[in-house]
């Protein structure tokens, strides 16, 4: 066995954030042995230059075949380790956060541990989620009613340790046995929903995702950029996820509600919703990375 924990990061035009993340790791790990592998998915900014100057990580240069594929590649290149720390490039970990997550991960049946995450201004980042359902497709998280809200907003849910359906994948500590049993992330999602899919498949096999507020970190957001295309990927992949897990009828219902939600958002001035609507209606307008002829989506 090599390092106790393998920290894996996928970068894409992440020059603004990657140094801060890597600088935070020694204090975050404390006395826990670790190694860091960064897979760069074809950055065109200064990310690679910054990484090459450092001596605290291994760098793997890759084509951009998606976040999940990049994470799987990072794990393959990492020395064998009992745990995998999955990190977005735009996060920073608090001191001693890894040992605190490890104590939770090593309990029976725990496959994924997520910490309490804050925004740059120090406010709580609501990272906990419920399973996607048709009733939760309507963008009604503001109601805070569990039947209609996928995102968990209630601050009380962030005060104590407990299992969750899934959580935003910016900071995840994953049991290696769990990772291997699932075959890693599903690369067909390219970007967005890969962590939802992973956590739900883990639950199907009896692995818990546990929220551990004793550990902490900050998520800046936007570390790999945002665009109309990424919003489209998010929406299309969510329909795809529902189709794969719940079948054709649920996917069509989810799809129809998503169309209405994006139409409403577009009319309210959210410009990213218009290309998303076109992509949902016309497969040829979907991002090439997702596959315009993917049969798992309504067409």
C-alpha positions in Angstrom: 0.0 0.0 0.0 1.3 3.5 -0.9 0.1 6.7 0.5 -2.8 6.5 2.9 -4.9 8.9 0.9 -4.7 9.8 -2.8 -5.8 13.4 -3.5 -7.1 13.7 -7.0 -7.9 16.9 -8.9 -9.0 17.6 -12.5 -8.2 21.1 -13.8 -9.4 23.0 -16.8 -8.3 26.6 -17.1 -8.0 26.7 -13.3 -5.0 29.0 -13.0 -6.9 31.4 -10.7 -7.5 28.7 -8.0 -5.2 25.7 -8.2 -2.3 27.2 -6.1 -4.6 28.0 -3.2 -6.0 24.5 -3.2 -2.6 22.8 -3.3 -1.3 25.2 -0.6 -4.1 24.2 1.7 -3.5 20.5 1.6 -0.6 20.1 4.0 -2.5 21.6 6.9 -5.7 19.8 5.8 -4.0 16.4 6.0 -2.0 17.0 9.1 -0.1 13.8 9.9 -2.0 11.7 7.4 0.3 10.5 4.5 -1.0 11.5 1.1 -0.1 11.9 -2.5 -1.6 14.4 -5.0 -2.3 13.7 -8.7 -3.6 16.5 -11.0 -5.1 15.6 -14.4 -5.2 18.7 -16.6 -8.0 18.4 -19.3 -6.4 20.5 -21.9 -6.1 23.9 -20.2 -5.3 26.9 -22.4 -4.4 29.3 -19.6 -1.5 29.2 -17.2 -2.7 26.2 -15.3 0.0 23.8 -16.6 2.8 26.4 -16.1 1.8 26.8 -12.4 1.5 23.1 -11.8 5.0 22.4 -13.4 6.5 24.9 -11.0 5.3 22.9 -8.0 7.0 19.9 -6.5 4.1 18.6 -4.4 1.9 17.0 -7.1 2.1 14.7 -10.1 0.7 16.2 -13.3 -1.0 14.2 -16.0 -1.7 16.0 -19.2 -4.9 14.9 -21.0 -7.4 15.7 -23.7 -10.6 17.1 -22.3 -12.8 14.0 -22.2 -14.8 15.2 -19.3 -14.6 15.5 -15.5 -15.5 12.0 -14.6 -13.1 10.5 -17.1 -10.4 12.9 -15.7 -11.0 11.7 -12.2 -10.9 8.1 -13.2 -7.6 8.8 -14.9 -6.2 10.6 -11.8 -7.1 7.5 -9.7 -5.4 5.2 -12.1 -2.2 7.3 -12.0 -2.2 7.7 -8.2 -0.3 5.2 -6.0 -2.5 2.6 -4.4 -4.3 4.1 -1.4 -7.2 3.1 0.9 -9.0 6.4 0.4 -9.5 8.9 -2.4 -10.0 12.6 -1.8 -11.9 14.0 -4.8 -11.3 17.7 -5.1 -12.5 20.5 -7.4 -9.6 22.9 -8.3 -11.6 25.8 -6.9 -11.8 24.6 -3.3 -9.6 25.2 -0.2 -9.6 22.7 2.7 -9.6 23.7 6.4 -6.8 22.5 8.7 -7.3 18.9 10.0 -10.3 18.4 7.7 -9.0 15.1 6.2 -8.4 13.3 9.5 -11.9 14.3 10.6 -13.4 12.9 7.4 -11.4 9.8 7.7 -12.8 9.0 11.1 -16.3 9.0 9.6 -15.3 7.1 6.4 -13.8 4.2 8.3 -17.1 3.3 9.9 -19.0 0.3 8.5 -21.0 0.9 5.3 -19.7 4.4 4.7 -18.5 5.0 1.2 -18.4 8.8 0.8 -17.9 11.6 3.3 -18.6 15.3 2.5 -17.6 18.2 4.8 -19.4 21.4 5.7 -18.6 23.8 2.8 -18.8 27.6 2.9 -18.8 30.3 0.3 -16.1 32.9 -0.1 -17.9 35.3 2.2 -18.1 32.7 4.9 -21.8 31.8 4.5 -23.0 28.3 4.3 -22.9 26.6 0.9 -26.0 24.4 0.7 -24.3 21.3 -0.8 -26.7 18.6 0.4 -29.2 17.1 -2.0 -32.1 14.7 -2.1 -32.6 12.1 -4.9 -33.8 13.7 -8.2 -37.5 13.0 -8.8 -40.2 14.3 -11.2 -41.7 16.3 -8.4 -38.4 17.9 -7.7 -37.8 18.9 -11.3 -39.8 22.1 -11.1 -37.2 24.3 -9.5 -39.2 24.7 -6.3 -36.3 24.4 -3.8 -37.4 27.7 -2.4 -40.4 26.0 -0.9 -38.1 23.9 1.3 -40.6 21.1 1.1 -38.8 17.8 0.8 -41.3 16.5 -1.8 -40.5 19.4 -4.2 -36.9 20.5 -3.2 -33.9 18.6 -4.3 -31.5 21.1 -2.7 -31.5 21.0 1.1 -31.7 24.6 2.4 -32.6 24.2 6.0 -29.6 25.3 8.1 -30.5 22.7 10.7 -29.6 19.9 8.3 -26.1 21.3 8.2 -25.6 21.3 12.0 -25.2 17.6 12.7 -23.6 14.5 11.1 -26.0 12.3 9.1 -26.4 10.3 5.9 -27.7 12.1 2.8 -28.8 10.9 -0.7 -26.0 12.8 -2.4 -24.0 16.0 -2.1 -22.2 18.4 -4.5 -18.9 16.7 -5.4 -16.5 19.6 -4.8 -14.9 17.9 -1.8 -15.5 14.1 -1.4 -13.6 11.5 0.6 -14.3 8.1 -1.0 -13.5 4.6 0.2 -11.3 3.0 -2.5 -13.3 -0.3 -2.3 -16.5 1.7 -3.0 -14.8 3.5 -5.9 -13.6 0.3 -7.5 -16.9 -1.5 -6.9 -18.6 1.2 -9.0 -16.0 1.3 -11.7 -15.3 5.0 -10.8 -17.4 7.8 -12.3 -19.5 7.3 -15.4 -17.6 9.3 -18.1 -20.7 9.5 -20.3 -22.0 12.4 -18.3 -18.9 14.5 -19.3 -19.7 17.3 -16.8 -22.5 17.5 -14.2 -24.6 14.7 -12.7 -21.6 12.4 -12.5 -21.4 12.8 -8.7 -25.2 12.3 -8.4 -25.0 9.1 -10.4 -22.0 7.9 -8.4 -23.6 8.5 -4.9 -26.9 6.9 -5.9 -25.2 3.9 -7.4 -23.1 3.6 -4.2 -26.3 3.7 -2.2 -27.8 1.0 -4.4 -24.9 -1.2 -3.3 -25.2 -0.4 0.4 -22.6 2.4 0.7 -23.7 5.5 2.6 -22.9 9.1 1.8 -22.4 10.9 5.1 -22.2 14.6 5.8 -19.6 15.4 8.4 -19.8 19.1 9.6 -16.7 18.7 11.9 -14.6 19.0 8.7 -14.7 22.1 6.5 -13.6 23.8 3.4 -14.4 26.7 1.1 -15.7 26.4 -2.5 -15.1 29.4 -4.6 -17.1 28.1 -7.6 -16.5 28.6 -11.3 -13.0 27.1 -11.2 -13.4 25.6 -14.6 -15.6 28.4 -16.0 -19.3 28.6 -16.7 -21.1 29.2 -20.0 -24.4 28.6 -21.8 -23.0 25.2 -22.8 -22.3 24.1 -19.2 -25.9 25.0 -18.2 -27.1 22.9 -21.1 -25.0 20.0 -20.0 -26.4 20.3 -16.5 -30.0 20.2 -17.6 -29.6 17.5 -20.3 -27.6 15.3 -18.0 -30.3 15.5 -15.3 -32.9 14.2 -17.8 -30.4 11.5 -18.8 -29.9 10.5 -15.1 -33.6 10.2 -14.5 -34.0 8.1 -17.7 -31.4 5.7 -16.6 -32.6 5.3 -13.0 -36.4 5.6 -13.3 -37.3 4.7 -16.9 -38.8 6.2 -20.0 -42.1 7.5 -18.5 -40.4 9.3 -15.6 -37.8 10.8 -18.1 -40.5 12.2 -20.3 -42.3 13.8 -17.4 -39.0 15.2 -16.0 -38.2 16.4 -19.6 -41.5 18.2 -20.0 -41.2 19.9 -16.6 -37.6 20.9 -17.4 -38.7 22.5 -20.7 -41.3 24.6 -18.8 -38.8 25.6 -16.1 -36.2 26.7 -18.7 -38.9 28.6 -20.7 -39.9 30.5 -17.6 -36.3 31.2 -16.7 -35.7 32.4 -20.2 -38.7 34.8 -20.1 -37.4 36.1 -16.8 -34.1 37.0 -18.4 -31.8 34.0 -17.8 -30.1 34.0 -21.2 -28.5 30.5 -20.7 -32.0 29.0 -20.7 -32.6 29.7 -24.4 -29.7 27.6 -25.8 -30.7 24.9 -23.3 -34.3 24.9 -24.6 -33.0 24.5 -28.1 -30.7 21.7 -27.1 -33.4 19.8 -25.2 -35.8 20.1 -28.2 -33.3 19.4 -31.0 -30.7 16.7 -30.3 -28.3 18.2 -32.9 -28.0 21.3 -30.7 -26.7 19.4 -27.7 -23.1 19.7 -26.7 -21.0 17.3 -28.8 -19.5 15.8 -25.7 -22.9 14.5 -24.6 -23.7 12.8 -27.9 -26.6 14.2 -29.9 -28.0 10.8 -30.7 -27.9 9.4 -27.1 -31.0 7.2 -26.9 -31.3 7.7 -23.1 -32.8 11.1 -23.7 -36.2 12.0 -25.2 -35.8 13.1 -28.8 
